Amino acid sequence: MKKILLLISLFIVASNAFAGTYKDGPHIGKVLGGDPEEESTIYGWQVAYEFDNEIVSLELVGAKQEDKLGTPGLLPGKFAADIDIWALSFTMAVRAGYTFFDRVHLYGSVGYAYYDFHADADAARRVAQAAGSGSATYNAGAKLHDVWGTVLAAGMEIKLSDSWELIAEYRSVSLDTEMDFDLTETNPAPAGFGMATFDTQTTYTENVPYDHDTFRVGVNFRF
């Protein structure tokens, strides 16, 4: 949360330092390829500040996307499965472009994105429970590390009026995260052990490349 607030603070400070125009609005997009296993739909909101020179602007984007990730390869094969995940991303980008015919603005941008990953704990638990055999039972939890990544993008804005504009953008995201898969094996305790069962817990960690490309379209209202 502190990192997200830092991005918002930087955006506010930078935008208040120079004269310009605020604009914001919703967008919808699609993961086009890369490391994600699913080409999921992306939903989000962008806030931008366009300086009066209409060449340089700042943009803050929040979005949500879903995907599936395989369990770590170090795990025994019977635990291999796809775990549902979702991520909230927050991107701070600097854009530079040029306006043609007073209405069409083409731009490129570079920025940093913070990805807040979440794994479906129930899915991990079901994978472990289904793998139980004999006297052993299993439970599990999956966790993904939150990370920073770099974003390169190119896009176009088309003014429909003095207040409304359409936006279309292609972006490439580069980042790596890690998945921790905590596996707990429960077995009956030997006679005289002083307890009915005993647990053995092992954590399997694997690096997860998460480079991907996206395309989004949306609208902005210019204040």
CYANA upper distance limits for C-alpha pairs under 8 A (distance plus 0.5 A):
  1 MET  CA      5 LEU  CA      6.75
  2 LYS  CA      6 LEU  CA      6.62
  3 LYS  CA      7 LEU  CA      6.93
  3 LYS  CA    114 TYR  CA      8.30
  4 ILE  CA      8 ILE  CA      6.94
  4 ILE  CA     90 PHE  CA      7.47
  4 ILE  CA    114 TYR  CA      8.04
  5 LEU  CA      9 SER  CA      6.56
  6 LEU  CA     10 LEU  CA      6.65
  7 LEU  CA     11 PHE  CA      6.75
  7 LEU  CA     60 LEU  CA      8.40
  7 LEU  CA     91 THR  CA      8.47
  7 LEU  CA     92 MET  CA      6.98
  8 ILE  CA     12 ILE  CA      6.78
  8 ILE  CA     60 LEU  CA      7.97
  9 SER  CA     13 VAL  CA      6.64
 10 LEU  CA     14 ALA  CA      6.54
 11 PHE  CA     15 SER  CA      6.53
 11 PHE  CA     58 LEU  CA      7.71
 11 PHE  CA     59 GLU  CA      8.19
 11 PHE  CA     60 LEU  CA      7.61
 11 PHE  CA     92 MET  CA      8.03
 12 ILE  CA     16 ASN  CA      6.62
 13 VAL  CA     17 ALA  CA      6.92
 14 ALA  CA     18 PHE  CA      7.98
 15 SER  CA     19 ALA  CA      8.30
 15 SER  CA     20 GLY  CA      8.28
 15 SER  CA     49 TYR  CA      6.63
 15 SER  CA     58 LEU  CA      7.92
 18 PHE  CA     51 PHE  CA      7.35
 19 ALA  CA     51 PHE  CA      6.57
 19 ALA  CA     52 ASP  CA      6.63
 20 GLY  CA     49 TYR  CA      7.15
 20 GLY  CA     50 GLU  CA      5.92
 20 GLY  CA     51 PHE  CA      4.62
 20 GLY  CA     52 ASP  CA      5.16
 21 THR  CA     49 TYR  CA      6.08
 21 THR  CA     50 GLU  CA      5.63
 21 THR  CA     51 PHE  CA      6.92
 21 THR  CA     52 ASP  CA      7.68
 21 THR  CA    222 ARG  CA      7.45
 21 THR  CA    223 PHE  CA      6.95
 22 TYR  CA     47 VAL  CA      7.96
 22 TYR  CA     48 ALA  CA      6.37
 22 TYR  CA     49 TYR  CA      5.08
 22 TYR  CA     50 GLU  CA      6.94
 22 TYR  CA    222 ARG  CA      6.56
 22 TYR  CA    223 PHE  CA      6.04
 23 LYS  CA     47 VAL  CA      6.43
 23 LYS  CA     48 ALA  CA      5.79
 23 LYS  CA     49 TYR  CA      6.86
 23 LYS  CA     50 GLU  CA      8.38
 23 LYS  CA    220 ASN  CA      6.31
 23 LYS  CA    221 PHE  CA      5.76
 23 LYS  CA    222 ARG  CA      4.81
 23 LYS  CA    223 PHE  CA      6.34
 24 ASP  CA     45 TRP  CA      7.84
 24 ASP  CA     46 GLN  CA      5.99
 24 ASP  CA     47 VAL  CA      4.77
 24 ASP  CA     48 ALA  CA      6.52
 24 ASP  CA    219 VAL  CA      8.26
 24 ASP  CA    220 ASN  CA      5.33
 24 ASP  CA    221 PHE  CA      6.02
 24 ASP  CA    222 ARG  CA      7.46
 25 GLY  CA     45 TRP  CA      6.20
 25 GLY  CA     46 GLN  CA      6.21
 25 GLY  CA     47 VAL  CA      7.33
 25 GLY  CA    218 GLY  CA      7.53
 25 GLY  CA    219 VAL  CA      5.94
 25 GLY  CA    220 ASN  CA      4.90
 25 GLY  CA    221 PHE  CA      6.65
 26 PRO  CA     43 TYR  CA      8.30
 26 PRO  CA     44 GLY  CA      6.35
 26 PRO  CA     45 TRP  CA      4.83
 26 PRO  CA     46 GLN  CA      6.85
 26 PRO  CA    218 GLY  CA      6.16
 26 PRO  CA    219 VAL  CA      6.61
 26 PRO  CA    220 ASN  CA      7.74
 27 HIS  CA     43 TYR  CA      6.59
 27 HIS  CA     44 GLY  CA      5.89
 27 HIS  CA     45 TRP  CA      6.34
 27 HIS  CA     46 GLN  CA      7.91
 27 HIS  CA    216 ARG  CA      6.93
 27 HIS  CA    217 VAL  CA      5.98
 27 HIS  CA    218 GLY  CA      4.41
 27 HIS  CA    219 VAL  CA      7.15
 28 ILE  CA     41 THR  CA      7.74
 28 ILE  CA     42 ILE  CA      6.08
 28 ILE  CA     43 TYR  CA      5.21
 28 ILE  CA     44 GLY  CA      6.94
 28 ILE  CA    216 ARG  CA      6.00
 28 ILE  CA    217 VAL  CA      6.23
 28 ILE  CA    218 GLY  CA      6.79
 29 GLY  CA     41 THR  CA      6.22
 29 GLY  CA     42 ILE  CA      5.28
 29 GLY  CA     43 TYR  CA      6.98
 29 GLY  CA    214 THR  CA      7.35
 29 GLY  CA    215 PHE  CA      5.85
 29 GLY  CA    216 ARG  CA      4.31
 29 GLY  CA    217 VAL  CA      6.67
 30 LYS  CA     39 GLU  CA      6.97
 30 LYS  CA     40 SER  CA      6.36
 30 LYS  CA     41 THR  CA      5.10
 30 LYS  CA     42 ILE  CA      6.07
 30 LYS  CA    214 THR  CA      6.06
 30 LYS  CA    215 PHE  CA      6.02
 30 LYS  CA    216 ARG  CA      6.97
 31 VAL  CA     38 GLU  CA      8.20
 31 VAL  CA     39 GLU  CA      5.19
 31 VAL  CA     40 SER  CA      6.02
 31 VAL  CA     41 THR  CA      7.03
 31 VAL  CA     42 ILE  CA      7.75
 31 VAL  CA    212 HIS  CA      7.57
 31 VAL  CA    213 ASP  CA      6.48
 31 VAL  CA    214 THR  CA      4.94
 31 VAL  CA    215 PHE  CA      7.23
 32 LEU  CA     39 GLU  CA      6.37
 32 LEU  CA    212 HIS  CA      7.83
 32 LEU  CA    213 ASP  CA      5.97
 32 LEU  CA    214 THR  CA      5.78
 32 LEU  CA    215 PHE  CA      7.48
 33 GLY  CA     39 GLU  CA      7.07
 33 GLY  CA    212 HIS  CA      6.19
 33 GLY  CA    213 ASP  CA      6.23
 33 GLY  CA    214 THR  CA      8.07
 34 GLY  CA    210 TYR  CA      7.93
 34 GLY  CA    211 ASP  CA      6.20
 34 GLY  CA    212 HIS  CA      4.72
 34 GLY  CA    213 ASP  CA      6.90
 35 ASP  CA    209 PRO  CA      6.94
 35 ASP  CA    210 TYR  CA      5.62
 35 ASP  CA    211 ASP  CA      6.02
 35 ASP  CA    212 HIS  CA      6.42
 36 PRO  CA     67 ASP  CA      6.94
 36 PRO  CA     68 LYS  CA      7.70
 36 PRO  CA     69 LEU  CA      8.05
 36 PRO  CA    210 TYR  CA      6.85
 36 PRO  CA    211 ASP  CA      8.17
 36 PRO  CA    212 HIS  CA      7.31
 37 GLU  CA     67 ASP  CA      7.00
 37 GLU  CA     68 LYS  CA      6.43
 37 GLU  CA     69 LEU  CA      7.42
 38 GLU  CA     66 GLU  CA      8.45
 38 GLU  CA     67 ASP  CA      5.96
 38 GLU  CA     68 LYS  CA      7.12
 39 GLU  CA     67 ASP  CA      8.25
 40 SER  CA     65 GLN  CA      7.03
 40 SER  CA     66 GLU  CA      6.47
 40 SER  CA     67 ASP  CA      7.01
 41 THR  CA     65 GLN  CA      6.83
 41 THR  CA     66 GLU  CA      7.94
 42 ILE  CA     63 ALA  CA      7.05
 42 ILE  CA     64 LYS  CA      6.16
 42 ILE  CA     65 GLN  CA      5.34
 42 ILE  CA     66 GLU  CA      8.28
 42 ILE  CA    216 ARG  CA      8.39
 43 TYR  CA     63 ALA  CA      5.94
 43 TYR  CA     64 LYS  CA      6.01
 43 TYR  CA     65 GLN  CA      7.45
 44 GLY  CA     61 VAL  CA      7.69
 44 GLY  CA     62 GLY  CA      5.91
 44 GLY  CA     63 ALA  CA      4.38
 44 GLY  CA     64 LYS  CA      6.77
 45 TRP  CA     61 VAL  CA      6.38
 45 TRP  CA     62 GLY  CA      5.97
 45 TRP  CA     63 ALA  CA      6.97
 46 GLN  CA     59 GLU  CA      7.38
 46 GLN  CA     60 LEU  CA      6.26
 46 GLN  CA     61 VAL  CA      4.82
 46 GLN  CA     62 GLY  CA      6.88
 47 VAL  CA     59 GLU  CA      6.20
 47 VAL  CA     60 LEU  CA      5.73
 47 VAL  CA     61 VAL  CA      6.88
 48 ALA  CA     57 SER  CA      7.41
 48 ALA  CA     58 LEU  CA      6.01
 48 ALA  CA     59 GLU  CA      4.67
 48 ALA  CA     60 LEU  CA      6.74
 49 TYR  CA     57 SER  CA      5.99
 49 TYR  CA     58 LEU  CA      5.71
 49 TYR  CA     59 GLU  CA      6.93
 50 GLU  CA     54 GLU  CA      6.68
 50 GLU  CA     55 ILE  CA      8.34
 50 GLU  CA     56 VAL  CA      6.98
 50 GLU  CA     57 SER  CA      4.79
 50 GLU  CA     58 LEU  CA      7.08
 51 PHE  CA     55 ILE  CA      7.72
 51 PHE  CA     56 VAL  CA      6.51
 51 PHE  CA     57 SER  CA      6.23
 54 GLU  CA     97 GLY  CA      8.28
 54 GLU  CA     98 TYR  CA      7.67
 54 GLU  CA     99 THR  CA      7.82
 55 ILE  CA     95 ARG  CA      8.49
 55 ILE  CA     96 ALA  CA      5.88
 55 ILE  CA     97 GLY  CA      5.53
 55 ILE  CA     98 TYR  CA      6.08
 55 ILE  CA     99 THR  CA      8.19
 56 VAL  CA     94 VAL  CA      7.83
 56 VAL  CA     95 ARG  CA      6.13
 56 VAL  CA     96 ALA  CA      5.05
 56 VAL  CA     97 GLY  CA      7.13
 57 SER  CA     94 VAL  CA      6.59
 57 SER  CA     95 ARG  CA      5.64
 57 SER  CA     96 ALA  CA      7.00
 58 LEU  CA     92 MET  CA      7.99
 58 LEU  CA     93 ALA  CA      6.40
 58 LEU  CA     94 VAL  CA      5.32
 58 LEU  CA     95 ARG  CA      6.53
 59 GLU  CA     91 THR  CA      8.30
 59 GLU  CA     92 MET  CA      6.36
 59 GLU  CA     93 ALA  CA      5.76
 59 GLU  CA     94 VAL  CA      7.01
 59 GLU  CA     95 ARG  CA      7.96
 60 LEU  CA     90 PHE  CA      7.62
 60 LEU  CA     91 THR  CA      6.06
 60 LEU  CA     92 MET  CA      5.22
 60 LEU  CA     93 ALA  CA      7.05
 61 VAL  CA     89 SER  CA      8.29
 61 VAL  CA     90 PHE  CA      6.06
 61 VAL  CA     91 THR  CA      5.51
 61 VAL  CA     92 MET  CA      7.19
 62 GLY  CA     88 LEU  CA      7.65
 62 GLY  CA     89 SER  CA      6.12
 62 GLY  CA     90 PHE  CA      5.07
 62 GLY  CA     91 THR  CA      7.05
 63 ALA  CA     88 LEU  CA      6.23
 63 ALA  CA     89 SER  CA      5.80
 63 ALA  CA     90 PHE  CA      7.23
 64 LYS  CA     86 TRP  CA      7.70
 64 LYS  CA     87 ALA  CA      6.19
 64 LYS  CA     88 LEU  CA      5.12
 64 LYS  CA     89 SER  CA      6.86
 65 GLN  CA     86 TRP  CA      6.17
 65 GLN  CA     87 ALA  CA      6.03
 65 GLN  CA     88 LEU  CA      7.30
 66 GLU  CA     84 ASP  CA      8.06
 66 GLU  CA     85 ILE  CA      6.35
 66 GLU  CA     86 TRP  CA      4.64
 66 GLU  CA     87 ALA  CA      6.89
 67 ASP  CA     84 ASP  CA      6.54
 67 ASP  CA     85 ILE  CA      5.84
 67 ASP  CA     86 TRP  CA      6.52
 68 LYS  CA     82 ASP  CA      6.21
 68 LYS  CA     83 ILE  CA      5.84
 68 LYS  CA     84 ASP  CA      5.03
 68 LYS  CA     85 ILE  CA      6.12
 69 LEU  CA     82 ASP  CA      5.71
 69 LEU  CA     83 ILE  CA      5.73
 69 LEU  CA     84 ASP  CA      7.10
 69 LEU  CA     85 ILE  CA      7.52
 70 GLY  CA     80 ALA  CA      7.44
 70 GLY  CA     81 ALA  CA      6.06
 70 GLY  CA     82 ASP  CA      4.78
 70 GLY  CA     83 ILE  CA      6.54
 71 THR  CA     75 LEU  CA      7.85
 71 THR  CA     79 PHE  CA      7.96
 71 THR  CA     80 ALA  CA      6.13
 71 THR  CA     81 ALA  CA      6.23
 71 THR  CA     82 ASP  CA      6.75
 71 THR  CA     83 ILE  CA      7.32
 71 THR  CA    181 PHE  CA      7.83
 72 PRO  CA     80 ALA  CA      8.19
 72 PRO  CA    179 MET  CA      7.82
 72 PRO  CA    181 PHE  CA      7.73
 72 PRO  CA    204 TYR  CA      7.13
 72 PRO  CA    205 THR  CA      7.10
 72 PRO  CA    206 GLU  CA      6.02
 73 GLY  CA     80 ALA  CA      8.16
 73 GLY  CA    206 GLU  CA      8.04
 74 LEU  CA    204 TYR  CA      7.16
 74 LEU  CA    206 GLU  CA      8.40
 75 LEU  CA     79 PHE  CA      6.96
 75 LEU  CA     80 ALA  CA      7.60
 75 LEU  CA    204 TYR  CA      7.27
 76 PRO  CA     80 ALA  CA      7.78
 78 LYS  CA    131 ALA  CA      6.55
 79 PHE  CA    127 VAL  CA      6.74
 79 PHE  CA    128 ALA  CA      6.85
 79 PHE  CA    131 ALA  CA      6.85
 80 ALA  CA    127 VAL  CA      8.47
 81 ALA  CA    127 VAL  CA      7.45
 83 ILE  CA    119 ALA  CA      7.47
 83 ILE  CA    120 ASP  CA      7.09
 83 ILE  CA    123 ALA  CA      6.59
 83 ILE  CA    124 ALA  CA      6.96
 84 ASP  CA    119 ALA  CA      6.65
 84 ASP  CA    120 ASP  CA      5.93
 84 ASP  CA    123 ALA  CA      7.47
 85 ILE  CA    117 PHE  CA      7.72
 85 ILE  CA    118 HIS  CA      6.08
 85 ILE  CA    119 ALA  CA      4.85
 85 ILE  CA    120 ASP  CA      6.29
 86 TRP  CA    117 PHE  CA      6.56
 86 TRP  CA    118 HIS  CA      5.89
 86 TRP  CA    119 ALA  CA      7.12
 87 ALA  CA    115 TYR  CA      6.79
 87 ALA  CA    116 ASP  CA      5.91
 87 ALA  CA    117 PHE  CA      4.91
 87 ALA  CA    118 HIS  CA      6.53
 88 LEU  CA    115 TYR  CA      6.29
 88 LEU  CA    116 ASP  CA      5.57
 88 LEU  CA    117 PHE  CA      7.12
 89 SER  CA    113 ALA  CA      6.90
 89 SER  CA    114 TYR  CA      6.05
 89 SER  CA    115 TYR  CA      4.98
 89 SER  CA    116 ASP  CA      6.70
 90 PHE  CA    113 ALA  CA      5.89
 90 PHE  CA    114 TYR  CA      5.72
 90 PHE  CA    115 TYR  CA      7.17
 91 THR  CA    111 GLY  CA      7.21
 91 THR  CA    112 TYR  CA      6.18
 91 THR  CA    113 ALA  CA      4.61
 91 THR  CA    114 TYR  CA      6.92
 91 THR  CA    151 VAL  CA      8.42
 92 MET  CA    111 GLY  CA      5.97
 92 MET  CA    112 TYR  CA      6.16
 92 MET  CA    113 ALA  CA      6.96
 93 ALA  CA    109 SER  CA      6.73
 93 ALA  CA    110 VAL  CA      5.92
 93 ALA  CA    111 GLY  CA      4.42
 93 ALA  CA    112 TYR  CA      7.06
 93 ALA  CA    151 VAL  CA      8.40
 94 VAL  CA    109 SER  CA      5.99
 94 VAL  CA    110 VAL  CA      6.20
 94 VAL  CA    111 GLY  CA      6.70
 95 ARG  CA    107 TYR  CA      6.91
 95 ARG  CA    108 GLY  CA      6.16
 95 ARG  CA    109 SER  CA      4.65
 95 ARG  CA    110 VAL  CA      7.23
 96 ALA  CA    107 TYR  CA      5.91
 96 ALA  CA    108 GLY  CA      6.18
 96 ALA  CA    109 SER  CA      6.84
 97 GLY  CA    105 HIS  CA      7.21
 97 GLY  CA    106 LEU  CA      5.88
 97 GLY  CA    107 TYR  CA      4.33
 97 GLY  CA    108 GLY  CA      6.75
 98 TYR  CA    105 HIS  CA      6.08
 98 TYR  CA    106 LEU  CA      6.16
 98 TYR  CA    107 TYR  CA      7.05
 99 THR  CA    103 ARG  CA      7.13
 99 THR  CA    104 VAL  CA      5.99
 99 THR  CA    105 HIS  CA      4.65
 99 THR  CA    106 LEU  CA      6.95
100 PHE  CA    104 VAL  CA      5.61
100 PHE  CA    105 HIS  CA      6.65
100 PHE  CA    106 LEU  CA      8.46
103 ARG  CA    157 GLU  CA      8.41
103 ARG  CA    158 ILE  CA      6.09
103 ARG  CA    159 LYS  CA      5.45
103 ARG  CA    160 LEU  CA      8.22
104 VAL  CA    156 MET  CA      7.51
104 VAL  CA    157 GLU  CA      6.34
104 VAL  CA    158 ILE  CA      5.20
104 VAL  CA    159 LYS  CA      7.10
105 HIS  CA    156 MET  CA      6.06
105 HIS  CA    157 GLU  CA      5.52
105 HIS  CA    158 ILE  CA      6.89
106 LEU  CA    154 ALA  CA      8.23
106 LEU  CA    155 GLY  CA      6.47
106 LEU  CA    156 MET  CA      5.07
106 LEU  CA    157 GLU  CA      7.08
107 TYR  CA    154 ALA  CA      6.25
107 TYR  CA    155 GLY  CA      5.97
107 TYR  CA    156 MET  CA      6.78
108 GLY  CA    152 LEU  CA      8.16
108 GLY  CA    153 ALA  CA      6.15
108 GLY  CA    154 ALA  CA      4.79
108 GLY  CA    155 GLY  CA      6.89
109 SER  CA    151 VAL  CA      8.48
109 SER  CA    152 LEU  CA      6.34
109 SER  CA    153 ALA  CA      5.60
109 SER  CA    154 ALA  CA      6.76
110 VAL  CA    150 THR  CA      8.09
110 VAL  CA    151 VAL  CA      6.18
110 VAL  CA    152 LEU  CA      5.23
110 VAL  CA    153 ALA  CA      6.98
111 GLY  CA    150 THR  CA      6.44
111 GLY  CA    151 VAL  CA      5.60
111 GLY  CA    152 LEU  CA      7.19
112 TYR  CA    148 TRP  CA      7.30
112 TYR  CA    149 GLY  CA      6.24
112 TYR  CA    150 THR  CA      5.18
112 TYR  CA    151 VAL  CA      6.28
113 ALA  CA    148 TRP  CA      6.06
113 ALA  CA    149 GLY  CA      5.63
113 ALA  CA    150 THR  CA      6.54
113 ALA  CA    151 VAL  CA      7.14
114 TYR  CA    146 ASP  CA      7.90
114 TYR  CA    147 VAL  CA      6.40
114 TYR  CA    148 TRP  CA      5.03
114 TYR  CA    149 GLY  CA      6.94
115 TYR  CA    146 ASP  CA      6.12
115 TYR  CA    147 VAL  CA      5.98
115 TYR  CA    148 TRP  CA      6.74
115 TYR  CA    149 GLY  CA      8.12
116 ASP  CA    145 HIS  CA      8.26
116 ASP  CA    146 ASP  CA      5.37
116 ASP  CA    147 VAL  CA      7.60
117 PHE  CA    144 LEU  CA      6.22
117 PHE  CA    145 HIS  CA      7.07
117 PHE  CA    146 ASP  CA      6.13
118 HIS  CA    143 LYS  CA      7.37
118 HIS  CA    144 LEU  CA      6.77
119 ALA  CA    142 ALA  CA      6.54
119 ALA  CA    143 LYS  CA      6.34
119 ALA  CA    144 LEU  CA      7.05
120 ASP  CA    124 ALA  CA      7.18
120 ASP  CA    142 ALA  CA      7.88
121 ALA  CA    125 ARG  CA      6.76
121 ALA  CA    140 ALA  CA      8.48
121 ALA  CA    141 GLY  CA      6.12
121 ALA  CA    142 ALA  CA      6.57
122 ASP  CA    126 ARG  CA      6.69
123 ALA  CA    127 VAL  CA      6.81
124 ALA  CA    128 ALA  CA      6.93
124 ALA  CA    140 ALA  CA      6.24
124 ALA  CA    141 GLY  CA      6.10
124 ALA  CA    142 ALA  CA      6.62
125 ARG  CA    129 GLN  CA      6.67
125 ARG  CA    139 ASN  CA      6.02
125 ARG  CA    140 ALA  CA      5.41
125 ARG  CA    141 GLY  CA      6.77
126 ARG  CA    130 ALA  CA      6.53
127 VAL  CA    131 ALA  CA      7.00
127 VAL  CA    140 ALA  CA      8.42
128 ALA  CA    132 GLY  CA      7.33
128 ALA  CA    138 TYR  CA      5.75
128 ALA  CA    139 ASN  CA      5.78
128 ALA  CA    140 ALA  CA      6.31
128 ALA  CA    183 LEU  CA      8.05
129 GLN  CA    137 THR  CA      7.14
129 GLN  CA    138 TYR  CA      5.82
129 GLN  CA    139 ASN  CA      6.52
131 ALA  CA    137 THR  CA      8.50
131 ALA  CA    138 TYR  CA      7.77
132 GLY  CA    136 ALA  CA      6.51
132 GLY  CA    137 THR  CA      5.33
132 GLY  CA    138 TYR  CA      6.36
133 SER  CA    137 THR  CA      7.35
135 SER  CA    187 ASN  CA      6.76
135 SER  CA    188 PRO  CA      7.48
136 ALA  CA    185 GLU  CA      7.06
136 ALA  CA    186 THR  CA      6.07
136 ALA  CA    187 ASN  CA      5.33
136 ALA  CA    188 PRO  CA      8.03
137 THR  CA    185 GLU  CA      6.37
137 THR  CA    186 THR  CA      5.70
137 THR  CA    187 ASN  CA      7.27
138 TYR  CA    183 LEU  CA      7.49
138 TYR  CA    184 THR  CA      6.05
138 TYR  CA    185 GLU  CA      5.17
138 TYR  CA    186 THR  CA      6.61
139 ASN  CA    183 LEU  CA      6.51
139 ASN  CA    184 THR  CA      5.66
139 ASN  CA    185 GLU  CA      7.24
140 ALA  CA    181 PHE  CA      7.45
140 ALA  CA    182 ASP  CA      5.84
140 ALA  CA    183 LEU  CA      5.04
140 ALA  CA    184 THR  CA      6.49
141 GLY  CA    181 PHE  CA      6.31
141 GLY  CA    182 ASP  CA      5.64
141 GLY  CA    183 LEU  CA      7.34
142 ALA  CA    179 MET  CA      7.38
142 ALA  CA    180 ASP  CA      6.19
142 ALA  CA    181 PHE  CA      5.04
142 ALA  CA    182 ASP  CA      6.81
143 LYS  CA    179 MET  CA      6.13
143 LYS  CA    180 ASP  CA      5.61
143 LYS  CA    181 PHE  CA      7.04
144 LEU  CA    177 THR  CA      7.39
144 LEU  CA    178 GLU  CA      6.17
144 LEU  CA    179 MET  CA      5.05
144 LEU  CA    180 ASP  CA      6.84
145 HIS  CA    177 THR  CA      6.29
145 HIS  CA    178 GLU  CA      6.01
145 HIS  CA    179 MET  CA      7.15
146 ASP  CA    177 THR  CA      7.47
147 VAL  CA    175 LEU  CA      7.94
147 VAL  CA    176 ASP  CA      7.82
147 VAL  CA    177 THR  CA      6.72
148 TRP  CA    175 LEU  CA      7.27
149 GLY  CA    173 VAL  CA      7.26
149 GLY  CA    174 SER  CA      5.97
149 GLY  CA    175 LEU  CA      5.00
149 GLY  CA    176 ASP  CA      8.10
150 THR  CA    173 VAL  CA      6.35
150 THR  CA    174 SER  CA      5.84
150 THR  CA    175 LEU  CA      7.30
151 VAL  CA    171 ARG  CA      7.26
151 VAL  CA    172 SER  CA      6.22
151 VAL  CA    173 VAL  CA      5.19
151 VAL  CA    174 SER  CA      7.06
152 LEU  CA    171 ARG  CA      6.14
152 LEU  CA    172 SER  CA      5.79
152 LEU  CA    173 VAL  CA      7.22
153 ALA  CA    169 GLU  CA      7.35
153 ALA  CA    170 TYR  CA      6.12
153 ALA  CA    171 ARG  CA      4.54
153 ALA  CA    172 SER  CA      6.68
154 ALA  CA    169 GLU  CA      6.29
154 ALA  CA    170 TYR  CA      6.05
154 ALA  CA    171 ARG  CA      6.97
155 GLY  CA    167 ILE  CA      7.82
155 GLY  CA    168 ALA  CA      6.05
155 GLY  CA    169 GLU  CA      4.51
155 GLY  CA    170 TYR  CA      6.61
156 MET  CA    167 ILE  CA      6.29
156 MET  CA    168 ALA  CA      5.92
156 MET  CA    169 GLU  CA      6.91
157 GLU  CA    165 GLU  CA      6.96
157 GLU  CA    166 LEU  CA      6.03
157 GLU  CA    167 ILE  CA      4.97
157 GLU  CA    168 ALA  CA      7.09
158 ILE  CA    165 GLU  CA      5.83
158 ILE  CA    166 LEU  CA      5.64
158 ILE  CA    167 ILE  CA      7.04
159 LYS  CA    163 SER  CA      8.49
159 LYS  CA    164 TRP  CA      6.65
159 LYS  CA    165 GLU  CA      4.67
159 LYS  CA    166 LEU  CA      7.00
160 LEU  CA    164 TRP  CA      5.97
160 LEU  CA    165 GLU  CA      5.59
160 LEU  CA    166 LEU  CA      7.67
161 SER  CA    165 GLU  CA      7.39
162 ASP  CA    222 ARG  CA      7.79
163 SER  CA    221 PHE  CA      6.00
163 SER  CA    222 ARG  CA      5.21
163 SER  CA    223 PHE  CA      7.35
164 TRP  CA    219 VAL  CA      7.62
164 TRP  CA    220 ASN  CA      6.29
164 TRP  CA    221 PHE  CA      5.32
164 TRP  CA    222 ARG  CA      6.58
165 GLU  CA    219 VAL  CA      6.20
165 GLU  CA    220 ASN  CA      5.80
165 GLU  CA    221 PHE  CA      7.21
165 GLU  CA    222 ARG  CA      8.28
166 LEU  CA    217 VAL  CA      7.99
166 LEU  CA    218 GLY  CA      6.43
166 LEU  CA    219 VAL  CA      5.05
166 LEU  CA    220 ASN  CA      6.91
167 ILE  CA    217 VAL  CA      5.99
167 ILE  CA    218 GLY  CA      5.64
167 ILE  CA    219 VAL  CA      6.25
167 ILE  CA    220 ASN  CA      7.82
168 ALA  CA    215 PHE  CA      7.98
168 ALA  CA    216 ARG  CA      6.26
168 ALA  CA    217 VAL  CA      4.87
168 ALA  CA    218 GLY  CA      7.09
169 GLU  CA    215 PHE  CA      6.20
169 GLU  CA    216 ARG  CA      5.89
169 GLU  CA    217 VAL  CA      7.00
170 TYR  CA    213 ASP  CA      7.87
170 TYR  CA    214 THR  CA      6.37
170 TYR  CA    215 PHE  CA      5.02
170 TYR  CA    216 ARG  CA      7.16
171 ARG  CA    213 ASP  CA      6.19
171 ARG  CA    214 THR  CA      5.88
171 ARG  CA    215 PHE  CA      6.89
172 SER  CA    211 ASP  CA      8.14
172 SER  CA    212 HIS  CA      6.53
172 SER  CA    213 ASP  CA      4.91
172 SER  CA    214 THR  CA      7.02
173 VAL  CA    211 ASP  CA      6.03
173 VAL  CA    212 HIS  CA      5.87
173 VAL  CA    213 ASP  CA      6.57
174 SER  CA    210 TYR  CA      7.34
174 SER  CA    211 ASP  CA      4.96
174 SER  CA    212 HIS  CA      7.27
175 LEU  CA    209 PRO  CA      7.03
175 LEU  CA    210 TYR  CA      5.98
175 LEU  CA    211 ASP  CA      6.04
176 ASP  CA    207 ASN  CA      7.55
176 ASP  CA    208 VAL  CA      6.21
176 ASP  CA    209 PRO  CA      4.91
176 ASP  CA    210 TYR  CA      5.81
176 ASP  CA    211 ASP  CA      7.76
177 THR  CA    207 ASN  CA      6.52
177 THR  CA    208 VAL  CA      5.62
177 THR  CA    209 PRO  CA      6.86
177 THR  CA    210 TYR  CA      7.50
178 GLU  CA    205 THR  CA      7.24
178 GLU  CA    206 GLU  CA      6.09
178 GLU  CA    207 ASN  CA      4.95
178 GLU  CA    208 VAL  CA      5.76
179 MET  CA    205 THR  CA      6.09
179 MET  CA    206 GLU  CA      6.00
179 MET  CA    207 ASN  CA      7.09
179 MET  CA    208 VAL  CA      7.31
180 ASP  CA    203 THR  CA      6.92
180 ASP  CA    204 TYR  CA      6.24
180 ASP  CA    205 THR  CA      5.05
180 ASP  CA    206 GLU  CA      7.37
181 PHE  CA    203 THR  CA      6.09
181 PHE  CA    204 TYR  CA      5.62
181 PHE  CA    205 THR  CA      6.84
182 ASP  CA    201 GLN  CA      7.47
182 ASP  CA    202 THR  CA      6.38
182 ASP  CA    203 THR  CA      4.90
182 ASP  CA    204 TYR  CA      6.93
183 LEU  CA    201 GLN  CA      6.16
183 LEU  CA    202 THR  CA      5.83
183 LEU  CA    203 THR  CA      6.68
183 LEU  CA    204 TYR  CA      8.33
184 THR  CA    199 ASP  CA      6.91
184 THR  CA    200 THR  CA      6.12
184 THR  CA    201 GLN  CA      4.84
184 THR  CA    202 THR  CA      7.00
185 GLU  CA    199 ASP  CA      6.05
185 GLU  CA    200 THR  CA      5.66
185 GLU  CA    201 GLN  CA      6.84
186 THR  CA    197 THR  CA      7.04
186 THR  CA    198 PHE  CA      6.27
186 THR  CA    199 ASP  CA      5.05
186 THR  CA    200 THR  CA      7.07
187 ASN  CA    197 THR  CA      6.00
187 ASN  CA    198 PHE  CA      6.19
187 ASN  CA    199 ASP  CA      7.08
188 PRO  CA    196 ALA  CA      6.47
188 PRO  CA    197 THR  CA      4.78
188 PRO  CA    198 PHE  CA      6.96
189 ALA  CA    193 PHE  CA      6.60
189 ALA  CA    195 MET  CA      6.85
189 ALA  CA    196 ALA  CA      5.88
189 ALA  CA    197 THR  CA      4.97
189 ALA  CA    198 PHE  CA      6.21
